Amino acid sequence: MSEEFRLRSVAVAAYGPATLFGLAEGAIFPVIALSAIDRGATTSIAALVAALIGIGSIATNIPSGILATRIGERRAMLVASGITIIGLAFCLVDLSDHELSLLAYSFGVLLIGAASSVYNLARQSYLTEMVPPHMRARALSTLGGTMRIGVFVGPFIGAAAMHFWGLDGAYFVALVAIVAAAVIVYRVPELELSESRRAAAASVTTVGIVKQYRRLFLTLGMGVLLLSAIRQTRQIVIPLWAAHLGLAPSTSSIIYGVAGAIDALTFYPAGKVMDRYGRRWVAVPSTIVLGISFALMPLTHGATTLALVAMIMGFGNGIGSGIVMTLGADTSPAIGRPTFLGVWRELADAGGGLGPVILSAITALAGLAIGIEVSAVVGFAAAAALWAWIPKTAGRLRSGVVTAATESPPARATESSKDAAAIIAPSHDAAVGAPTNRAIGAAPVETEAGVEAGEDSSARMSRATPPHGDA
């Protein structure tokens, strides 16, 4: 079966909702602070309201994993869609009392942040189950890329709607996108699991996952935390340095948009490189390029040089599209995968919160240029950690990073470390020079009885049960 057909077989189920959810977020993100101010918030309070998106996500990562483990990925995505719709409804509430309106609006933003955590985690887990391991990086990098495309397009559609309906127009766009995403999710097949596997998944706890995989979280997980830190910092460093140079806000926005476009256009080649040569050969270059771009930024002195550095930054981030999700998928157990991914996402989100704090603290103490240079060091530290803990080849494991993925909970049979390593870093067939691993053409399928080889993604789709007769 061809690569194109395999990816197409899950395109509607995974990438359609991802694009629409990203579009919804992109439509409302630029107007959250403005909507809060419109309801009487001060600038500082408006900034706090905008931060509720991230706070809601961080607070619900682990509960999201538990929810998806208990009720299944598809149902979890439907629940997240419903919560998002409720959150958007609260955002549209405009009472005569500004304080009550602001409170309702803030609650709505918090709900949207919480729902995004459930949605993103369930979608990642669903795609991980459906796609053969030898195509996992391409599938997950495409997932990250389609989300970015949605976020990139969303502000433009939101701006067009606001021309007719004011700030509420952005929320109307988000509502339509979320409803459309929910319709797609409603019509896709549910993953079919045996009763014994469901029972085993129900016994998985977050504490148990943390205890079993603590070495993984303290090694590779720290690399992911540092990577997420520099990624999140890049979101604010471009406008901050543009303001430092005295550039007009419109110029800053154009530079940011160009960097975002390059970011959104480089996701698929990165996935192919990861699947062919291993995760290391994307994760490490991505963080090195990000670190270099941060180191160069204080040397810029105008719009042209800043734009060039921002483009390098966009390229560095773009080639790493999906790497956090891919590493999480590679190391997650078959039973209790969403619970594991909830902890994994918590590490990534913690890094995302830490990065801007480091920049802010160093800037307050020593100035913005020094703060940016320290952020560059964070990028290089992330590269070193990922180089150290992602296996280079199938035969070279680093302190249980890969074997942690195959050390099973009591209900799951154990795969060999070598097979799991082949997923992360494919070896090359000496005879033909083509990348190989045991999953190619016959992806392992974890069942309650162990690993059943020889079943690819289309076979998994045929085993899935359509919820209402629609495949």
Secondary structure, DSSP 8 states (H G I E B T S, - for coil): --HHHHHHHTIIIIIHHHHHHHHHHHHHGGGHHHHHHHTT--HHHHHHHHHHHHHHHHHHHHHHHHHHHHH-HHHHHHHHHHHHHHHHHHHT---SSHHHHHHHHHHHHHHHHHHHHHHHHHHHHHHHHHS-GGGHHHHHHHHHHHHHHHHHHHHHHHHHHHHHHTTHHHHHHHHHHHHHHHHHHHHS-B----HHHHHHHHT--HHHHHHHTHHHHHTHHHHHHHHHHHHHHHHHHHHHHHHHTT--HHHHHHHHHHHHHHHHHSHHHHHHHHHHH-THHHHHHHHHHHHHHHHHGGG--SHHHHHHHHHHHHHHHHTTTTHHHHHHHHHS-STTHHHHHHHHHHHHHHHHHHHHHHHHHHHHHH-HHHHHHHHHHHHHHHHHHHHHHS-SSTT---TTTTHHHHS--TTS----HHHHHHHHS-EE-TTT--EE-TTTTS--EEETTEEE-S--HHHHHHHSB-TTS--
